Amino acid sequence: MRLGLALGYWGRGPSPDHVPLAREAERLGYDSVWTAESWGSDAFTPLAWIAAHTSRIRLGTAVAQMAARPPTTTAMHALTLDHLSGGRLLLGLGLSGPQVVEGWYGRPFPKSPLTATREYVDVVRQVLRREAPVESAGRFHAHPYRGPDATGLGKPLKPITHPLRPDLPILLGAEGPKNVAQTIRIADGWLPLYWSPTRPEVYGPAVRELPENFLVAPLAQARVCDDVTEGLLPVKAMLGFYIGGMGHAARNFHADLMARMGYEEEARRIQELFLAGRREEAVLAVPDAFADEISLVGPRERMAERLELWRRGPVTDLLALAPDPHTLRVLAELNSR
């Protein structure tokens, strides 16, 4: 199992720790470093900055939001950064949810998310392969565009720049069983948001039989600390925000996944509290057991035991949201045993 460093997205502003953490992760033998985006900083620009300060570590987006860019634009970002970094990019994509797609990007959330994702990936792959001009009669991603307001002058094009790697890996963020099953069919890897090493069955039967060399790269908060309860507070804060605020009360993919993992009553309670403005209570309502199940928190000996659980399943890459060099170092030491 390889290790990756997940940096997420910026808060109020850029973190001065991200480049030093990425360089330390590279020194410790980490395989990859990952950035994200929501409705603030983008995923690609920080990776370009990190690429300029590192030499070996692979660079991943976990995730770049599909609604943020047409698929051809995403492919342009990918092929550009792949060239500049010497072939180090891993392209992680995610659909996001209606709240962000319609509220931030100002476009309709697709009525058929699976179809929209499949079309998007197909167009990106066409660009990267550069075998012919891009053509797609997709319902959501048509190239050339031939809608009722089209001029009719659009023509199929292929990229001027020759991509460095036509087979650049594409990973997808997916939570529901149908989405996970499609991801296994059309992508090179899967980016689970909440991964339970003790019960992978919650993600659907497709997880039992994965293609050869398929990447399973879950994100997990990691922290070496003496007090497990205290160490879980940042995990609970993240869960409170995602389950309570990252989506509508009637449609929240994160809350639905928590429910499938056996915490339906707690998930709905977190939503109620968060949407009522009682955010601190929402965080405290996150069960310690759930937060612990999807993270790596505690003293070194406990971390070693927990890491063994992650190694036994299909996980190929553990992407650690690790806030400090000490945790990075301990994880590297434990994983090299």
N, C-alpha and C positions, 0 to 999 in steps of 0.2 A: 504494500500500500504506500503510494507516494504521498507526500505532504505538500499542501499549498497554503499560501497566506492570503486570506480574504481581507481586503481593506474597506469594502463597502463603498458608500458615497459620502461626500462631504456634508457636514452640518452647516453651521453658520459660515464657515470659510474653509480653505484648505488646511489640512493638518500638517504641521512641520515634521511629524513623526513618520509619515508614509514612506518617503524615500529611504531614510535610515532603516526602517523595519524591512523594507524590500531588500536592501543591500545585506542586512544581517541574515535574512532568510536565505538569500543566495549563498552566502558564506557557509551557512549551516547545512547546505545540501537540499534545500526545498526545491521542488520541481517547478512550482508555478506561483504567480502572484495575480490576484484578481481584483478588479474594481467593479462598481455598480453605478446605477443611476435611478433616480426616482422623479423628482421635479425640482432639481437644482443643478448640481454638477453633472457633467456628462461622463460616460464610461471610457471613452477613447482617449481624450486629451491627457488625463493623468497617466494612462498606460504609456503614452508616448514619452512623457517626462521620465517615468520610471525606466523605460527602455534605454534612455540616454545615460542613465546612471548605473546600469547593470550590463552584464555581458552574456549570461547564460540562461537565467531563469525564464521560464515561459510566461507569457502575458495573456491573461484571460479576462473576458467580460462576463460577470455573473450578477446580473445580466444586463445586456443592452436591450432596451425596450423596442419592440417592433413598431409600435405606433409612433415612435419618435422620428422614423425615417422610412422612406420607401425602400424596398429591398435592394434596389440598385445603389442607393446612397450608402446603405450599410455595407454592401459589398465593396464600394469604393473605399470606405474607412478601413475595412479589413485588409484589402490588398495593399493599401498604402502603408499601414502600420506593419504589416507582415514584411514588406520590403525593408522598411527603415530599421526593423529589429532583427533582420537576418533570419526570418522564418520562425519567429517565436510565438505567433498569435494563436490563441484558442478563442473561437467566436462563440460566446454563449448568448443566446437570445431568449427573450421571454415576452409573452403577450401582455402582461399586466392585467388590470381589471377595469371594469366600466368607469369607476370613479376617476381613475387617472387618465384613461384613454379619452373619455369624453370631457372631463373637467379640465385637464391640463393640455392635452394635445388637440382638443377641439375637433375630434372626429368620432364617428359612430363606432361603438364597440361591435365587432362582427357578430352577427346572429349565429354564425357557425364558426366558432373559434378554431376547431380542428382543421376545417378547410382553409381558413385564412392562414394558419400556421404552415400548413403543407404547401400552399402556393408561395408563401414568402420564402421558405427554404429552397424551393425549386428555382426561383429566380436568382437567389444568391448563388446557388451552385452553378447556374448557367453562366453568370458573370465570371466566376472564379475559374471555370473550365475553359472559357473563351473558345469554344469549339465552333460557335456560330453566333450571329446576332441574337439577342435575347428576344424571345417570343413567348407569350403566355396569354391564353384566353381565359384567365382566371376570373372568378366571380369577384374577388377582392383586390387582386393585383394583376391588372391587364397590361400587357406590354406588346405593341404600343397601345396607348389609351384610345378607346373607340367609343367612349360614352356619348350621350346625346348632345353634350356641349363641346365635343371634340372638333377641331378644325379639319380633321382628315389628313393632315400633313405629316403626322407622326410616322417614323420609319423605324424598323428594328435596327438596333445598334449593338455592337460589342465593344468592350472597353478598349480604349486607346492603349492603356498601360497593360502589359502582359503580367498577369499575376505570378508571383514567385512560386506559389504552391497551388495547383488546381484542386488538390485534395485537402485544403486547409480544414482542420476539424471544426465541425459545427455541433454545439451542444445546446440542448433546450431545457429551460426551466419548465417543469410540469408537476402538477399535484394530483389531479384526478386520475383514476385508473385508465380511462379511455385516452386521456392526453399522454399518460406515461406509455401506454401500449403503442401509440402512434410515434412517440419520440424514439422508441426502440426500433421502429421500422424505418424511419426516415433520417435519423440523425446519427452522429458519431458518438454521442454521449448524452448523459442526463445530469441535470443539476437539481437534485432534491433540495427543497428549502428546509424541511424538517425531516430528518432521517432517524428512525428508531432502529438501532442494530439488533434489537431483540424480536422485532415483529415486522419484517419487510412485507408481509402479506397484505398490509393495509394499502399498499400502492398498486395492488392488482396482480393477477396471475402471470402477466407478461414478465415480471421481474425474475421469475424462476428460471427462464431460459433466455440468456442474453447472447447476442452475437459475439464472436471472437473479437477481442480488442475493443469492445464497447466500453466507454468510460462511464463510471458512476461516481460523481464528484459532489457529495453533499457538503453544505456549509454547516459548521458547528462552532458555537462560541467556546473558547478554551481559556482557562485561567488556572494557574497553579496558585493555590491559597490554602491556608490552614482551616478556615471556616467555610464549609460547603454551603451553608444557608446564606451567608453573606456573599459568597462567590456567585450564587445563582441569581442575585438581584439584577445584575445587568441583563441576564438571559430573560428574566421575567419582564423587565422593562421593554425589551425588544418585542416579546410576545404580546404584551399588553397593547403596544402600538399597532402591530401588524394585525392582530386578531380583532382589536377594538376599533382601529381607525383606518386600516388599509382596505377599505371596501364599504359598501352599503350594508345596512342591517339585514336586508333581504338577499344580498348576494356578496358573500365574502369567501373567497376560495380558501384563505388561510383558516378561517373559522370552521369551514366545512371539513378540512383535513384534520384539524384538531378533534372534531366530533367523530370522524371515522377512526381515530386513534383511541377512542374510548372516553373522551372528555367532552361529550356534547353539552351536558348541563353547564359545565364550567365555561365552555366557549361562549354560550349564549349570555351567561352572566357577565363575562368580561365585556362583551359587546354592549350590553345594557349600561354598564357603569361608564364605559368610555364615552359612549354617545350622549350620556347625560352630563358629561363634563367632569365626572368623578374619576379622573385618570389615575391618581395614586391608589384608589381603591381597586381600580381595574387591574393594575400591576400586582397588587397583593392577592387578588383573586386567582392569579395564575398558579396552579398547583405546583409545588416544588417537585413532585414526582414527574410531571410532564416536562418541566424545564430541565431536569436532570437527565431525562431519557434521551434528549436530543442534543446534549452538550457534553463537554469534558471539563469538569470542574472539581477541584479539591487538591489534597496533598499529592505529592509525587507518587506514592504507592497506590493511591486510589486511581490516579490518572493512568498508571500502568495497567491496572485491572480493567478499566473502562476501555482503554485502547485495544485490548485483546478482543473485546466484543466487536469492535468496528472491523478488525482484521478478519474475523471469521465469515463475514458475509460477502456480498458482491462489490463492496466499495473498492474502487481502484485508486481514488484520490480523495484524501480528507482535506477540505479547505477550511482552515482554522481561522476564525475571527479571534486572533490572539493580540491583545493590546500591549504586550510588553516583551522585550527581548528575552527575559528569563523564561517565560512560558514557551516562546519559540524554541529556546535551547533545550528545555526539558522534553518537549515533544519530539524533537529531532533525536535526542539521546534514546528515548524510550522506543521510538519507531525503528531504530537501527539495531535493536537487539535481535 
